Amino acid sequence: MSELKVKPLKPRGPSAAPASAGVVTERGPDEIDQAELRAEHQERQQHLHASIEGLERETLLNMLSQMVLIRRFEEKAAEAYTLGKIGGFCHLYIGQEAVAVGSIAALRPDDYVMTSYRDHGHALARGTSPDEVMAELFGKAGGCSAGKGGSMHLFDRDNHFLGGHAIVGGQIPLATGVAFAAKYKGTDQVSCVYFGEAAVNQGVFHESLNMAQLWKLPCIYICENNQYGMGTALKRAMSLSDVSQKACAYGMASEFVDGMDVLAVYEATRRAAARARKESQPSLIEVRTYRFMGHSMSDPGNYRTRAEIEKYQERDPVKVFIESLKQKQIVDDATIKEIEDRVRAQVEHAIKFADSSPEPAPEELHTHIYANPIK
């Protein structure tokens, strides 16, 4: 077993602020020494700069374009939801863009990807057309799941994106099975699965990790730890809040990654993918990130303080990446404007496509249920 030792984000000390300050004292997320915060920011920026030097400009621009696309797409999806064009649940990915973009960039096109219900970003990063994703959110026939899946059940067979899954943790054993199939067939493919930290408390998480390590399956388990399971803070629901340490129980390689740093996520996933292909060894990657929006569009997020949200917005993964690319003279303001204009045109086209796409035909009600339907 190859176990990685990496330096995590500095742990936060307990809060000393009075309860009247409106702070959730169990976590104390807002009382952070500003000098420490600046030092940490500089350290992360130095890492970004060093990582940028080792990558081609085209790769960096592709990552940036995808992150901007996800951000603008999700903003437009929120707008469409408030207008009543999207029904049901809608979980936005704003703030977590670096996770999907960085990790998927490290995979091959024929590797398999599965995730939870917060799946718009993963589908877009995997290459699914914004038109098809938006049409699916609208419940239209032009959607990637023919309008029958909606926000939580995106699917794209051509891009090896095996779906968003609404059952908490339900995708984890499925991805383990996909990894078993890849090893059985000798295809050299990797199965990569995303889930939130709340899914770690599900039994299938532990069963899957045990099986993957026991059978040496090429699976990458990525925990997108945005620090809240719906409205419940991580430390109120998990006795050991360092998710990466849970891999120790199964002798599995693990890593803790700053999820606001797209290149840190990229590098960690590359290491895990190489381990899966060369050694047929699974990995658990805990990516510490933060969602800027509520759990879903119906969540006002009253369990968080404005100060806490603003603290993380200072490390907005899109903004930090742009600043670093500018400092390294990879992009300038004209390049950023060009990317923004192109992305906004894509998103506007996706809205028009979704609006004009027809409703699913009534006879589609019974399709895609059985492999061999009874005539």
C-alpha positions in Angstrom: 0.0 0.0 0.0 1.2 3.5 -0.8 0.0 6.0 1.7 0.4 9.6 1.0 1.4 12.2 3.6 0.3 15.7 2.7 -0.1 18.9 4.6 -3.8 19.7 5.2 -5.3 23.1 5.7 -4.5 24.4 9.2 -7.0 23.2 11.8 -9.2 25.8 13.3 -9.2 26.4 17.0 -12.3 26.8 19.2 -14.2 30.1 19.1 -13.7 32.6 21.9 -16.5 34.9 20.7 -19.6 35.3 22.9 -22.8 33.6 21.8 -24.4 37.0 21.2 -22.1 37.5 18.3 -24.3 35.1 16.2 -21.6 32.5 15.8 -22.2 28.8 15.9 -19.7 28.2 18.8 -19.5 24.4 18.2 -17.5 25.2 15.0 -16.2 28.8 15.5 -15.8 29.3 11.7 -15.6 33.1 11.8 -12.9 33.8 14.5 -9.8 33.3 12.4 -6.6 35.1 12.9 -6.2 37.4 9.9 -2.4 37.1 9.8 -2.8 33.3 9.8 -5.4 33.5 7.0 -3.1 35.7 4.9 -0.2 33.4 5.4 -2.3 30.4 4.4 -3.6 32.3 1.3 0.0 33.1 0.3 1.1 29.5 0.8 -1.8 28.2 -1.4 -1.0 30.9 -4.0 2.6 29.8 -4.1 1.4 26.2 -4.7 -0.7 27.4 -7.6 2.1 29.3 -9.1 4.5 26.4 -8.9 1.8 24.1 -10.4 1.0 26.4 -13.3 4.7 26.3 -14.4 4.4 22.6 -15.0 1.3 22.7 -17.3 0.7 23.8 -20.9 -1.2 27.0 -21.4 -3.9 25.2 -23.3 -4.6 22.9 -20.4 -4.8 25.8 -18.0 -7.2 27.7 -20.3 -9.4 24.7 -20.7 -9.7 24.3 -16.9 -10.4 28.0 -16.5 -13.1 27.9 -19.2 -14.8 25.0 -17.6 -14.8 26.6 -14.2 -16.3 29.8 -15.6 -18.8 27.7 -17.7 -20.0 25.9 -14.5 -20.3 29.1 -12.5 -22.3 31.0 -15.2 -24.4 27.9 -16.0 -25.4 27.5 -12.4 -26.2 31.2 -12.0 -28.5 30.9 -15.0 -30.0 27.7 -13.6 -30.8 29.5 -10.4 -32.5 32.3 -12.4 -34.5 29.7 -14.4 -35.6 28.0 -11.2 -37.0 31.2 -9.7 -38.9 31.7 -13.0 -40.6 28.3 -12.6 -38.9 26.7 -15.6 -37.1 24.1 -13.5 -39.2 21.9 -11.2 -38.3 19.6 -8.3 -35.0 19.8 -6.5 -32.1 21.8 -7.8 -28.7 21.6 -6.1 -26.1 24.2 -7.4 -22.4 23.6 -7.6 -21.3 27.3 -7.1 -18.1 27.3 -5.0 -17.1 23.8 -5.7 -16.1 24.2 -9.4 -12.4 23.4 -8.8 -13.2 19.9 -7.6 -15.0 18.5 -10.7 -12.8 20.4 -13.1 -9.5 19.6 -11.5 -10.2 15.9 -11.0 -11.9 15.2 -14.3 -9.0 16.9 -16.1 -6.8 14.2 -14.7 -8.9 11.3 -16.0 -8.9 9.7 -19.4 -12.0 10.1 -21.7 -12.8 6.4 -21.3 -12.7 6.4 -17.5 -16.0 6.2 -15.7 -17.5 9.0 -13.5 -20.4 8.8 -11.1 -21.6 11.4 -8.6 -24.5 12.4 -6.3 -27.4 14.7 -7.0 -25.2 17.8 -7.1 -24.2 16.8 -10.6 -24.4 19.7 -13.0 -20.8 20.6 -12.7 -19.5 17.1 -13.2 -21.6 16.6 -16.3 -20.3 19.8 -17.8 -16.7 19.1 -16.9 -17.0 15.6 -18.4 -18.1 17.1 -21.7 -21.9 16.9 -21.7 -23.3 19.7 -23.8 -24.7 22.7 -21.8 -27.7 22.5 -24.1 -28.5 19.0 -23.1 -27.9 19.7 -19.4 -30.1 22.7 -19.3 -32.8 20.9 -21.3 -32.7 18.1 -18.8 -33.2 20.6 -15.9 -36.2 21.9 -17.8 -37.6 18.3 -18.2 -37.4 18.5 -22.0 -36.9 15.7 -24.5 -33.6 17.3 -25.7 -32.1 16.7 -22.3 -29.2 14.2 -21.7 -31.7 11.9 -19.9 -34.5 12.6 -22.4 -36.1 14.9 -19.9 -37.0 12.1 -17.5 -34.2 12.5 -15.0 -34.1 16.1 -14.2 -31.5 17.9 -12.1 -30.5 15.0 -9.9 -30.3 12.3 -12.6 -28.1 13.5 -15.5 -26.6 10.8 -17.6 -24.2 10.7 -20.6 -23.2 7.3 -21.9 -21.0 8.7 -24.6 -18.8 10.6 -22.1 -18.8 7.7 -19.6 -20.8 9.8 -17.1 -22.9 7.2 -15.3 -25.1 9.6 -13.6 -26.1 11.7 -10.7 -27.7 9.6 -8.0 -30.3 11.0 -5.5 -29.9 8.3 -2.8 -27.2 9.5 -0.4 -24.2 7.2 -0.9 -26.0 5.0 -3.4 -23.5 5.7 -6.2 -20.5 4.5 -4.1 -21.1 0.7 -4.4 -22.1 1.2 -8.0 -18.8 2.8 -8.8 -17.1 0.0 -6.9 -18.9 -2.5 -9.2 -17.8 -0.5 -12.3 -14.2 -0.7 -11.1 -14.6 -4.5 -10.6 -15.9 -4.8 -14.2 -13.0 -2.8 -15.5 -10.5 -5.0 -13.7 -12.3 -8.2 -14.8 -12.3 -7.1 -18.4 -8.7 -5.8 -18.3 -9.6 -2.5 -19.9 -7.2 -0.3 -17.9 -10.1 2.1 -17.0 -10.6 3.9 -13.7 -13.8 4.4 -11.9 -14.1 7.7 -10.2 -17.0 8.5 -7.8 -17.9 11.7 -6.0 -20.0 12.1 -2.8 -20.5 14.5 0.1 -19.1 14.1 3.6 -22.6 13.1 4.9 -22.5 10.0 2.7 -19.4 8.8 4.6 -21.7 7.9 7.5 -23.6 5.4 5.3 -22.7 1.8 5.6 -22.1 1.3 1.9 -19.2 3.7 2.1 -17.3 1.4 4.5 -18.4 -1.8 2.7 -17.2 -0.4 -0.6 -13.8 0.8 0.6 -13.2 -2.5 2.3 -14.1 -4.4 -0.8 -12.1 -2.1 -3.1 -8.9 -2.5 -1.0 -9.4 -6.2 -0.5 -9.9 -6.9 -4.2 -7.5 -4.3 -5.4 -10.0 -2.4 -7.6 -9.1 0.7 -9.7 -11.5 3.1 -8.0 -11.0 6.7 -6.9 -13.3 7.8 -4.1 -13.6 11.6 -3.9 -15.3 13.1 -0.9 -16.4 16.6 -1.7 -16.4 17.8 1.9 -18.3 21.1 1.7 -18.7 20.9 5.5 -22.5 20.7 5.7 -24.8 17.8 5.2 -27.9 19.8 4.2 -28.0 22.1 7.2 -26.0 20.1 9.6 -22.4 21.1 10.3 -19.8 18.3 9.8 -18.6 18.3 13.4 -22.1 17.8 14.7 -22.6 14.6 12.7 -19.2 12.9 12.5 -17.0 11.8 15.4 -13.9 11.9 13.2 -14.2 14.9 10.9 -11.0 14.2 9.0 -12.6 12.0 6.3 -9.2 11.1 4.7 -8.2 9.2 7.9 -11.1 6.8 7.5 -9.1 5.1 4.7 -6.6 3.9 7.4 -9.2 1.3 8.6 -8.9 -0.4 5.2 -5.2 0.1 4.5 -6.1 2.3 1.6 -4.0 5.2 0.2 -5.6 8.6 1.1 -5.0 12.3 0.7 -6.4 15.6 2.0 -6.7 18.3 -0.7 -7.6 22.0 -0.7 -10.7 22.0 -2.8 -10.4 25.7 -3.6 -7.2 25.0 -5.6 -8.0 23.4 -8.9 -4.5 22.4 -9.6 -4.1 20.7 -6.2 -7.2 18.6 -7.0 -5.8 17.9 -10.4 -2.4 16.7 -9.0 -4.0 14.5 -6.3 -6.3 12.8 -8.8 -3.4 12.2 -11.2 -1.6 10.4 -8.5 -4.7 8.3 -7.6 -5.3 7.5 -11.3 -1.7 6.4 -11.8 -2.0 4.2 -8.7 -5.2 2.7 -10.0 -3.8 1.9 -13.4 -0.3 0.7 -12.5 -1.0 -1.0 -9.2 -4.8 -1.6 -9.4 -5.1 0.2 -6.0 -8.0 2.3 -4.9 -7.6 5.7 -3.2 -9.7 8.0 -1.0 -9.3 11.7 -1.6 -10.9 14.2 0.8 -11.4 17.5 -1.0 -12.2 20.2 1.5 -14.4 22.7 -0.3 -17.4 25.0 0.4 -20.7 25.6 -1.3 -21.6 29.3 -1.5 -25.3 28.6 -2.0 -27.7 26.7 0.2 -28.1 22.9 0.1 -30.7 23.3 -2.7 -32.6 26.2 -4.2 -35.2 25.8 -1.4 -32.6 26.2 1.4 -32.2 29.8 2.7 -29.0 28.7 4.5 -29.9 30.3 7.9 -27.6 27.9 9.7 -24.6 29.8 8.4 -23.4 33.3 9.2 -22.7 35.9 6.5 -19.2 36.3 7.9 -18.5 32.6 7.4 -19.7 32.7 3.8 -17.7 35.8 3.0 -14.6 34.2 4.5 -14.7 31.4 2.0 -15.7 33.7 -0.9 -12.3 35.3 -0.4 -10.9 32.0 -1.6 -13.4 31.7 -4.5 -11.7 29.0 -6.7 -12.5 30.8 -9.9 -11.2 34.2 -8.7 -8.1 32.7 -7.1 -7.3 30.8 -10.3 -7.7 33.8 -12.5 -5.5 35.9 -10.2 -2.8 33.3 -10.3 -2.9 32.9 -14.1 -2.7 36.7 -14.5 0.3 36.9 -12.2 2.1 34.2 -14.2 1.1 36.1 -17.4 -0.8 33.2 -18.8 -3.9 35.4 -19.3 -4.7 39.1 -19.4 -8.0 41.0 -19.1 -8.7 40.6 -22.8 -8.4 36.8 -22.5 -10.7 36.7 -19.5 -13.3 38.8 -21.3 -13.1 36.5 -24.3 -13.7 33.5 -22.1 -16.6 35.2 -20.3 -18.2 36.3 -23.6 -17.9 32.8 -25.1 -19.3 31.2 -22.0 -22.2 33.6 -21.6 -23.1 32.9 -25.2 -23.1 29.2 -24.6 -25.3 29.5 -21.5 -27.8 31.8 -23.3 -27.9 29.3 -26.2 -28.6 26.5 -23.6 -31.5 28.4 -22.3 -33.0 29.0 -25.7 -32.4 25.3 -26.6 -34.1 24.2 -23.4 -37.1 26.5 -24.0 -37.6 25.3 -27.6 -37.1 21.6 -26.9 -40.4 19.6 -26.9 -41.8 17.9 -23.9 -41.2 14.1 -23.7 -43.7 12.1 -25.8 -46.3 10.2 -23.7 -45.1 6.9 -25.1 -41.7 7.6 -23.5 -43.3 7.0 -20.1 -42.4 3.3 -20.2 -39.0 3.4 -22.0 -35.6 3.1 -20.3 -37.1 1.0 -17.5 -36.4 -2.6 -18.6 -33.6 -3.9 -20.8 -36.0 -6.2 -22.5 -39.4 -4.7 -22.1 -42.5 -6.9 -22.6 -44.2 -6.1 -25.9 
